[in-house]
Amino acid sequence: MIVRCGKCRTGFDVPGPGRHACPACGTVNEVRATPGPISTAPPPPPVQEHPSPRVSCPNCGFSFIVGNVEVAPCPNCGTAVTVEVIEEGEG
């Protein structure tokens, strides 16, 4: 690892943490161990109050999620599938 002398600012290579003398000015520099990568868990996915509806194609039976649309083409066979809108409070 390359470190910089605290006195003369010369960069020099050291094998690891410990006390190392600068090759340019002789000042002893304390080299600390570097902390490992900090592992943080990713945030949980946002909770959807109204999840996207899932429909099944009447032609081929393929089930897929649709957005806020009235008719969606089946990604498997291309049939236009009518999306039933469930009003809030139903279901």
Backbone atoms as SQL, in Angstrom:
CREATE TABLE atoms (id INTEGER PRIMARY KEY, chain TEXT, resi INTEGER, resn TEXT, atom TEXT, x REAL, y REAL, z REAL);
INSERT INTO atoms VALUES
  (1, 'A', 1, 'MET', 'N', 0.848, -1.167, 0.000),
  (2, 'A', 1, 'MET', 'CA', 0.000, 0.000, 0.000),
  (3, 'A', 1, 'MET', 'C', 0.896, 1.232, 0.000),
  (4, 'A', 2, 'ILE', 'N', 0.462, 2.256, -0.669),
  (5, 'A', 2, 'ILE', 'CA', 1.244, 3.489, -0.750),
  (6, 'A', 2, 'ILE', 'C', 0.697, 4.470, 0.278),
  (7, 'A', 3, 'VAL', 'N', 1.627, 5.050, 1.066),
  (8, 'A', 3, 'VAL', 'CA', 1.254, 6.050, 2.070),
  (9, 'A', 3, 'VAL', 'C', 2.055, 7.317, 1.818),
  (10, 'A', 4, 'ARG', 'N', 1.630, 8.397, 2.461),
  (11, 'A', 4, 'ARG', 'CA', 2.320, 9.676, 2.312),
  (12, 'A', 4, 'ARG', 'C', 2.885, 10.073, 3.674),
  (13, 'A', 5, 'CYS', 'N', 4.140, 10.489, 3.692),
  (14, 'A', 5, 'CYS', 'CA', 4.798, 10.906, 4.925),
  (15, 'A', 5, 'CYS', 'C', 4.072, 12.109, 5.513),
  (16, 'A', 6, 'GLY', 'N', 3.850, 12.067, 6.821),
  (17, 'A', 6, 'GLY', 'CA', 3.161, 13.166, 7.494),
  (18, 'A', 6, 'GLY', 'C', 3.987, 14.433, 7.583),
  (19, 'A', 7, 'LYS', 'N', 5.316, 14.340, 7.418),
  (20, 'A', 7, 'LYS', 'CA', 6.179, 15.514, 7.533),
  (21, 'A', 7, 'LYS', 'C', 6.527, 16.109, 6.169),
  (22, 'A', 8, 'CYS', 'N', 7.128, 15.287, 5.287),
  (23, 'A', 8, 'CYS', 'CA', 7.602, 15.826, 4.005),
  (24, 'A', 8, 'CYS', 'C', 6.658, 15.553, 2.838),
  (25, 'A', 9, 'ARG', 'N', 5.587, 14.776, 3.081),
  (26, 'A', 9, 'ARG', 'CA', 4.550, 14.467, 2.091),
  (27, 'A', 9, 'ARG', 'C', 5.032, 13.569, 0.954),
  (28, 'A', 10, 'THR', 'N', 6.168, 12.895, 1.126),
  (29, 'A', 10, 'THR', 'CA', 6.671, 11.964, 0.117),
  (30, 'A', 10, 'THR', 'C', 5.841, 10.686, 0.167),
  (31, 'A', 11, 'GLY', 'N', 5.447, 10.190, -0.988),
  (32, 'A', 11, 'GLY', 'CA', 4.704, 8.942, -1.049),
  (33, 'A', 11, 'GLY', 'C', 5.666, 7.766, -1.093),
  (34, 'A', 12, 'PHE', 'N', 5.379, 6.708, -0.309),
  (35, 'A', 12, 'PHE', 'CA', 6.228, 5.519, -0.337),
  (36, 'A', 12, 'PHE', 'C', 5.395, 4.282, -0.046),
  (37, 'A', 13, 'ASP', 'N', 5.919, 3.141, -0.499),
  (38, 'A', 13, 'ASP', 'CA', 5.200, 1.873, -0.383),
  (39, 'A', 13, 'ASP', 'C', 5.542, 1.187, 0.937),
  (40, 'A', 14, 'VAL', 'N', 4.515, 0.672, 1.630),
  (41, 'A', 14, 'VAL', 'CA', 4.714, -0.088, 2.868),
  (42, 'A', 14, 'VAL', 'C', 3.991, -1.423, 2.725),
  (43, 'A', 15, 'PRO', 'N', 4.474, -2.460, 3.420),
  (44, 'A', 15, 'PRO', 'CA', 3.842, -3.776, 3.288),
  (45, 'A', 15, 'PRO', 'C', 2.499, -3.900, 3.996),
  (46, 'A', 16, 'GLY', 'N', 2.217, -3.017, 4.940),
  (47, 'A', 16, 'GLY', 'CA', 0.956, -3.109, 5.675),
  (48, 'A', 16, 'GLY', 'C', 0.966, -2.173, 6.860),
  (49, 'A', 17, 'PRO', 'N', 0.027, -2.361, 7.788),
  (50, 'A', 17, 'PRO', 'CA', -0.047, -1.482, 8.952),
  (51, 'A', 17, 'PRO', 'C', 1.189, -1.630, 9.846),
  (52, 'A', 18, 'GLY', 'N', 1.455, -0.574, 10.612),
  (53, 'A', 18, 'GLY', 'CA', 2.598, -0.590, 11.529),
  (54, 'A', 18, 'GLY', 'C', 3.308, 0.747, 11.506),
  (55, 'A', 19, 'ARG', 'N', 4.547, 0.763, 12.025),
  (56, 'A', 19, 'ARG', 'CA', 5.360, 1.987, 12.047),
  (57, 'A', 19, 'ARG', 'C', 6.420, 1.858, 10.962),
  (58, 'A', 20, 'HIS', 'N', 6.457, 2.848, 10.068),
  (59, 'A', 20, 'HIS', 'CA', 7.374, 2.786, 8.930),
  (60, 'A', 20, 'HIS', 'C', 8.093, 4.128, 8.782),
  (61, 'A', 21, 'ALA', 'N', 9.408, 4.071, 8.552),
  (62, 'A', 21, 'ALA', 'CA', 10.207, 5.281, 8.377),
  (63, 'A', 21, 'ALA', 'C', 10.118, 5.752, 6.933),
  (64, 'A', 22, 'CYS', 'N', 10.007, 7.058, 6.759),
  (65, 'A', 22, 'CYS', 'CA', 9.974, 7.662, 5.426),
  (66, 'A', 22, 'CYS', 'C', 11.364, 7.528, 4.809),
  (67, 'A', 23, 'PRO', 'N', 11.469, 7.032, 3.571),
  (68, 'A', 23, 'PRO', 'CA', 12.781, 6.888, 2.938),
  (69, 'A', 23, 'PRO', 'C', 13.421, 8.229, 2.588),
  (70, 'A', 24, 'ALA', 'N', 12.627, 9.315, 2.521),
  (71, 'A', 24, 'ALA', 'CA', 13.170, 10.619, 2.146),
  (72, 'A', 24, 'ALA', 'C', 13.688, 11.396, 3.353),
  (73, 'A', 25, 'CYS', 'N', 12.910, 11.451, 4.454),
  (74, 'A', 25, 'CYS', 'CA', 13.308, 12.281, 5.588),
  (75, 'A', 25, 'CYS', 'C', 13.538, 11.493, 6.875),
  (76, 'A', 26, 'GLY', 'N', 13.160, 10.219, 6.913),
  (77, 'A', 26, 'GLY', 'CA', 13.396, 9.387, 8.085),
  (78, 'A', 26, 'GLY', 'C', 12.333, 9.463, 9.163),
  (79, 'A', 27, 'THR', 'N', 11.330, 10.285, 8.984),
  (80, 'A', 27, 'THR', 'CA', 10.265, 10.395, 9.975),
  (81, 'A', 27, 'THR', 'C', 9.513, 9.073, 10.064),
  (82, 'A', 28, 'VAL', 'N', 9.258, 8.617, 11.302),
  (83, 'A', 28, 'VAL', 'CA', 8.508, 7.377, 11.496),
  (84, 'A', 28, 'VAL', 'C', 7.019, 7.711, 11.422),
  (85, 'A', 29, 'ASN', 'N', 6.328, 7.016, 10.549),
  (86, 'A', 29, 'ASN', 'CA', 4.897, 7.245, 10.329),
  (87, 'A', 29, 'ASN', 'C', 4.110, 6.029, 10.804),
  (88, 'A', 30, 'GLU', 'N', 3.009, 6.268, 11.484),
  (89, 'A', 30, 'GLU', 'CA', 2.120, 5.201, 11.951),
  (90, 'A', 30, 'GLU', 'C', 1.096, 4.932, 10.849),
  (91, 'A', 31, 'VAL', 'N', 1.055, 3.689, 10.374),
  (92, 'A', 31, 'VAL', 'CA', 0.103, 3.301, 9.333),
  (93, 'A', 31, 'VAL', 'C', -0.921, 2.379, 9.982),
  (94, 'A', 32, 'ARG', 'N', -2.173, 2.800, 9.969),
  (95, 'A', 32, 'ARG', 'CA', -3.247, 2.005, 10.563),
  (96, 'A', 32, 'ARG', 'C', -3.834, 1.057, 9.531),
  (97, 'A', 33, 'ALA', 'N', -4.437, -0.006, 10.041),
  (98, 'A', 33, 'ALA', 'CA', -5.127, -0.948, 9.149),
  (99, 'A', 33, 'ALA', 'C', -6.330, -0.247, 8.542),
  (100, 'A', 34, 'THR', 'N', -6.545, -0.493, 7.280),
  (101, 'A', 34, 'THR', 'CA', -7.706, 0.104, 6.637),
  (102, 'A', 34, 'THR', 'C', -8.934, -0.719, 6.974),
  (103, 'A', 35, 'PRO', 'N', -10.036, -0.065, 7.263),
  (104, 'A', 35, 'PRO', 'CA', -11.253, -0.834, 7.545),
  (105, 'A', 35, 'PRO', 'C', -11.735, -1.517, 6.281),
  (106, 'A', 36, 'GLY', 'N', -12.307, -2.682, 6.441),
  (107, 'A', 36, 'GLY', 'CA', -12.857, -3.407, 5.296),
  (108, 'A', 36, 'GLY', 'C', -14.078, -2.686, 4.762),
  (109, 'A', 37, 'PRO', 'N', -14.591, -3.153, 3.660),
  (110, 'A', 37, 'PRO', 'CA', -15.790, -2.517, 3.109),
  (111, 'A', 37, 'PRO', 'C', -16.956, -2.642, 4.085),
  (112, 'A', 38, 'ILE', 'N', -17.677, -1.559, 4.221),
  (113, 'A', 38, 'ILE', 'CA', -18.830, -1.542, 5.113),
  (114, 'A', 38, 'ILE', 'C', -19.998, -2.186, 4.390),
  (115, 'A', 39, 'SER', 'N', -20.541, -3.201, 5.006),
  (116, 'A', 39, 'SER', 'CA', -21.655, -3.920, 4.397),
  (117, 'A', 39, 'SER', 'C', -22.963, -3.408, 4.975),
  (118, 'A', 40, 'THR', 'N', -23.763, -2.848, 4.123),
  (119, 'A', 40, 'THR', 'CA', -25.082, -2.407, 4.558),
  (120, 'A', 40, 'THR', 'C', -26.115, -3.131, 3.717),
  (121, 'A', 41, 'ALA', 'N', -27.150, -3.540, 4.363),
  (122, 'A', 41, 'ALA', 'CA', -28.221, -4.235, 3.649),
  (123, 'A', 41, 'ALA', 'C', -28.981, -3.223, 2.797),
  (124, 'A', 42, 'PRO', 'N', -29.396, -3.619, 1.604),
  (125, 'A', 42, 'PRO', 'CA', -30.170, -2.694, 0.777),
  (126, 'A', 42, 'PRO', 'C', -31.512, -2.424, 1.441),
  (127, 'A', 43, 'PRO', 'N', -32.071, -1.251, 1.188),
  (128, 'A', 43, 'PRO', 'CA', -33.363, -0.946, 1.797),
  (129, 'A', 43, 'PRO', 'C', -34.437, -1.876, 1.247),
  (130, 'A', 44, 'PRO', 'N', -35.453, -2.154, 2.042),
  (131, 'A', 44, 'PRO', 'CA', -36.519, -3.025, 1.541),
  (132, 'A', 44, 'PRO', 'C', -37.273, -2.332, 0.411),
  (133, 'A', 45, 'PRO', 'N', -37.851, -3.099, -0.496),
  (134, 'A', 45, 'PRO', 'CA', -38.598, -2.470, -1.588),
  (135, 'A', 45, 'PRO', 'C', -39.796, -1.720, -1.025),
  (136, 'A', 46, 'PRO', 'N', -40.197, -0.642, -1.685),
  (137, 'A', 46, 'PRO', 'CA', -41.343, 0.119, -1.190),
  (138, 'A', 46, 'PRO', 'C', -42.612, -0.725, -1.225),
  (139, 'A', 47, 'VAL', 'N', -43.431, -0.545, -0.212),
  (140, 'A', 47, 'VAL', 'CA', -44.690, -1.282, -0.136),
  (141, 'A', 47, 'VAL', 'C', -45.719, -0.546, -0.977),
  (142, 'A', 48, 'GLN', 'N', -46.321, -1.266, -1.909),
  (143, 'A', 48, 'GLN', 'CA', -47.341, -0.658, -2.752),
  (144, 'A', 48, 'GLN', 'C', -48.689, -0.797, -2.063),
  (145, 'A', 49, 'GLU', 'N', -49.390, 0.326, -1.938),
  (146, 'A', 49, 'GLU', 'CA', -50.717, 0.274, -1.332),
  (147, 'A', 49, 'GLU', 'C', -51.683, -0.479, -2.236),
  (148, 'A', 50, 'HIS', 'N', -51.554, -0.258, -3.529),
  (149, 'A', 50, 'HIS', 'CA', -52.415, -0.915, -4.508),
  (150, 'A', 50, 'HIS', 'C', -51.506, -1.599, -5.518),
  (151, 'A', 51, 'PRO', 'N', -51.204, -2.883, -5.298),
  (152, 'A', 51, 'PRO', 'CA', -50.312, -3.566, -6.235),
  (153, 'A', 51, 'PRO', 'C', -50.918, -3.640, -7.630),
  (154, 'A', 52, 'SER', 'N', -50.051, -3.712, -8.617),
  (155, 'A', 52, 'SER', 'CA', -50.509, -3.819, -10.001),
  (156, 'A', 52, 'SER', 'C', -51.314, -5.099, -10.171),
  (157, 'A', 53, 'PRO', 'N', -52.415, -5.015, -10.929),
  (158, 'A', 53, 'PRO', 'CA', -53.245, -6.211, -11.105),
  (159, 'A', 53, 'PRO', 'C', -52.571, -7.257, -11.989),
  (160, 'A', 54, 'ARG', 'N', -52.900, -8.499, -11.730),
  (161, 'A', 54, 'ARG', 'CA', -52.418, -9.628, -12.530),
  (162, 'A', 54, 'ARG', 'C', -53.623, -10.169, -13.287),
  (163, 'A', 55, 'VAL', 'N', -53.447, -10.406, -14.576),
  (164, 'A', 55, 'VAL', 'CA', -54.530, -10.946, -15.398),
  (165, 'A', 55, 'VAL', 'C', -54.056, -12.219, -16.087),
  (166, 'A', 56, 'SER', 'N', -55.011, -13.033, -16.485),
  (167, 'A', 56, 'SER', 'CA', -54.719, -14.247, -17.249),
  (168, 'A', 56, 'SER', 'C', -55.338, -14.105, -18.626),
  (169, 'A', 57, 'CYS', 'N', -54.584, -14.464, -19.628),
  (170, 'A', 57, 'CYS', 'CA', -55.063, -14.383, -21.000),
  (171, 'A', 57, 'CYS', 'C', -56.133, -15.456, -21.217),
  (172, 'A', 58, 'PRO', 'N', -57.316, -15.067, -21.749),
  (173, 'A', 58, 'PRO', 'CA', -58.360, -16.057, -21.996),
  (174, 'A', 58, 'PRO', 'C', -58.016, -16.992, -23.164),
  (175, 'A', 59, 'ASN', 'N', -57.079, -16.578, -24.010),
  (176, 'A', 59, 'ASN', 'CA', -56.719, -17.380, -25.172),
  (177, 'A', 59, 'ASN', 'C', -55.681, -18.460, -24.839),
  (178, 'A', 60, 'CYS', 'N', -54.569, -18.063, -24.162),
  (179, 'A', 60, 'CYS', 'CA', -53.485, -19.023, -23.916),
  (180, 'A', 60, 'CYS', 'C', -53.279, -19.339, -22.435),
  (181, 'A', 61, 'GLY', 'N', -53.934, -18.587, -21.544),
  (182, 'A', 61, 'GLY', 'CA', -53.817, -18.844, -20.113),
  (183, 'A', 61, 'GLY', 'C', -52.599, -18.221, -19.449),
  (184, 'A', 62, 'PHE', 'N', -51.789, -17.480, -20.208),
  (185, 'A', 62, 'PHE', 'CA', -50.597, -16.849, -19.649),
  (186, 'A', 62, 'PHE', 'C', -51.009, -15.784, -18.641),
  (187, 'A', 63, 'SER', 'N', -50.383, -15.777, -17.463),
  (188, 'A', 63, 'SER', 'CA', -50.687, -14.821, -16.409),
  (189, 'A', 63, 'SER', 'C', -49.601, -13.753, -16.391),
  (190, 'A', 64, 'PHE', 'N', -50.010, -12.481, -16.355),
  (191, 'A', 64, 'PHE', 'CA', -49.040, -11.397, -16.362),
  (192, 'A', 64, 'PHE', 'C', -49.568, -10.189, -15.608),
  (193, 'A', 65, 'ILE', 'N', -48.653, -9.326, -15.186),
  (194, 'A', 65, 'ILE', 'CA', -48.995, -8.121, -14.438),
  (195, 'A', 65, 'ILE', 'C', -49.184, -6.983, -15.423),
  (196, 'A', 66, 'VAL', 'N', -50.210, -6.175, -15.178),
  (197, 'A', 66, 'VAL', 'CA', -50.487, -5.031, -16.043),
  (198, 'A', 66, 'VAL', 'C', -50.461, -3.756, -15.218),
  (199, 'A', 67, 'GLY', 'N', -50.320, -2.652, -15.883),
  (200, 'A', 67, 'GLY', 'CA', -50.331, -1.355, -15.217),
  (201, 'A', 67, 'GLY', 'C', -51.739, -0.794, -15.169),
  (202, 'A', 68, 'ASN', 'N', -51.825, 0.510, -15.150),
  (203, 'A', 68, 'ASN', 'CA', -53.103, 1.200, -15.067),
  (204, 'A', 68, 'ASN', 'C', -53.664, 1.382, -16.482),
  (205, 'A', 69, 'VAL', 'N', -54.169, 0.273, -17.060),
  (206, 'A', 69, 'VAL', 'CA', -54.719, 0.284, -18.415),
  (207, 'A', 69, 'VAL', 'C', -56.040, -0.476, -18.424),
  (208, 'A', 70, 'GLU', 'N', -56.834, -0.249, -19.467),
  (209, 'A', 70, 'GLU', 'CA', -58.106, -0.963, -19.602),
  (210, 'A', 70, 'GLU', 'C', -57.936, -2.247, -20.402),
  (211, 'A', 71, 'VAL', 'N', -57.055, -2.213, -21.409),
  (212, 'A', 71, 'VAL', 'CA', -56.796, -3.376, -22.255),
  (213, 'A', 71, 'VAL', 'C', -55.282, -3.526, -22.385),
  (214, 'A', 72, 'ALA', 'N', -54.801, -4.763, -22.230),
  (215, 'A', 72, 'ALA', 'CA', -53.371, -5.026, -22.344),
  (216, 'A', 72, 'ALA', 'C', -53.150, -6.193, -23.293),
  (217, 'A', 73, 'PRO', 'N', -52.169, -6.073, -24.196),
  (218, 'A', 73, 'PRO', 'CA', -51.875, -7.204, -25.076),
  (219, 'A', 73, 'PRO', 'C', -51.129, -8.289, -24.301),
  (220, 'A', 74, 'CYS', 'N', -51.514, -9.528, -24.514),
  (221, 'A', 74, 'CYS', 'CA', -50.840, -10.656, -23.871),
  (222, 'A', 74, 'CYS', 'C', -49.421, -10.738, -24.427),
  (223, 'A', 75, 'PRO', 'N', -48.398, -10.751, -23.561),
  (224, 'A', 75, 'PRO', 'CA', -47.026, -10.828, -24.062),
  (225, 'A', 75, 'PRO', 'C', -46.691, -12.180, -24.681),
  (226, 'A', 76, 'ASN', 'N', -47.538, -13.186, -24.441),
  (227, 'A', 76, 'ASN', 'CA', -47.276, -14.524, -24.969),
  (228, 'A', 76, 'ASN', 'C', -47.875, -14.714, -26.361),
  (229, 'A', 77, 'CYS', 'N', -49.165, -14.332, -26.525),
  (230, 'A', 77, 'CYS', 'CA', -49.825, -14.600, -27.810),
  (231, 'A', 77, 'CYS', 'C', -50.357, -13.349, -28.504),
  (232, 'A', 78, 'GLY', 'N', -50.356, -12.196, -27.819),
  (233, 'A', 78, 'GLY', 'CA', -50.791, -10.953, -28.445),
  (234, 'A', 78, 'GLY', 'C', -52.273, -10.657, -28.332),
  (235, 'A', 79, 'THR', 'N', -53.061, -11.537, -27.720),
  (236, 'A', 79, 'THR', 'CA', -54.497, -11.311, -27.563),
  (237, 'A', 79, 'THR', 'C', -54.736, -10.097, -26.675),
  (238, 'A', 80, 'ALA', 'N', -55.704, -9.250, -27.065),
  (239, 'A', 80, 'ALA', 'CA', -56.077, -8.102, -26.244),
  (240, 'A', 80, 'ALA', 'C', -56.863, -8.607, -25.038),
  (241, 'A', 81, 'VAL', 'N', -56.342, -8.346, -23.839),
  (242, 'A', 81, 'VAL', 'CA', -56.965, -8.810, -22.602),
  (243, 'A', 81, 'VAL', 'C', -57.548, -7.609, -21.877),
  (244, 'A', 82, 'THR', 'N', -58.844, -7.675, -21.571),
  (245, 'A', 82, 'THR', 'CA', -59.507, -6.605, -20.837),
  (246, 'A', 82, 'THR', 'C', -59.132, -6.712, -19.365),
  (247, 'A', 83, 'VAL', 'N', -58.723, -5.585, -18.793),
  (248, 'A', 83, 'VAL', 'CA', -58.321, -5.544, -17.388),
  (249, 'A', 83, 'VAL', 'C', -59.512, -5.070, -16.577),
  (250, 'A', 84, 'GLU', 'N', -59.932, -5.886, -15.612),
  (251, 'A', 84, 'GLU', 'CA', -61.043, -5.497, -14.756),
  (252, 'A', 84, 'GLU', 'C', -60.518, -4.558, -13.689),
  (253, 'A', 85, 'VAL', 'N', -61.161, -3.396, -13.559),
  (254, 'A', 85, 'VAL', 'CA', -60.758, -2.422, -12.555),
  (255, 'A', 85, 'VAL', 'C', -61.521, -2.718, -11.278),
  (256, 'A', 86, 'ILE', 'N', -60.788, -2.939, -10.188),
  (257, 'A', 86, 'ILE', 'CA', -61.418, -3.176, -8.892),
  (258, 'A', 86, 'ILE', 'C', -61.405, -1.859, -8.140),
  (259, 'A', 87, 'GLU', 'N', -62.588, -1.372, -7.825),
  (260, 'A', 87, 'GLU', 'CA', -62.705, -0.104, -7.114),
  (261, 'A', 87, 'GLU', 'C', -62.235, -0.284, -5.680),
  (262, 'A', 88, 'GLU', 'N', -61.769, 0.809, -5.080),
  (263, 'A', 88, 'GLU', 'CA', -61.292, 0.751, -3.705),
  (264, 'A', 88, 'GLU', 'C', -62.425, 0.334, -2.786),
  (265, 'A', 89, 'GLY', 'N', -62.128, -0.562, -1.868),
  (266, 'A', 89, 'GLY', 'CA', -63.146, -1.071, -0.964),
  (267, 'A', 89, 'GLY', 'C', -63.681, -2.408, -1.404),
  (268, 'A', 90, 'GLU', 'N', -63.465, -2.793, -2.663),
  (269, 'A', 90, 'GLU', 'CA', -63.891, -4.100, -3.162),
  (270, 'A', 90, 'GLU', 'C', -62.739, -5.076, -3.026),
  (271, 'A', 91, 'GLY', 'N', -63.055, -6.392, -3.114),
  (272, 'A', 91, 'GLY', 'CA', -62.023, -7.409, -3.165),
  (273, 'A', 91, 'GLY', 'C', -61.567, -7.741, -1.827);
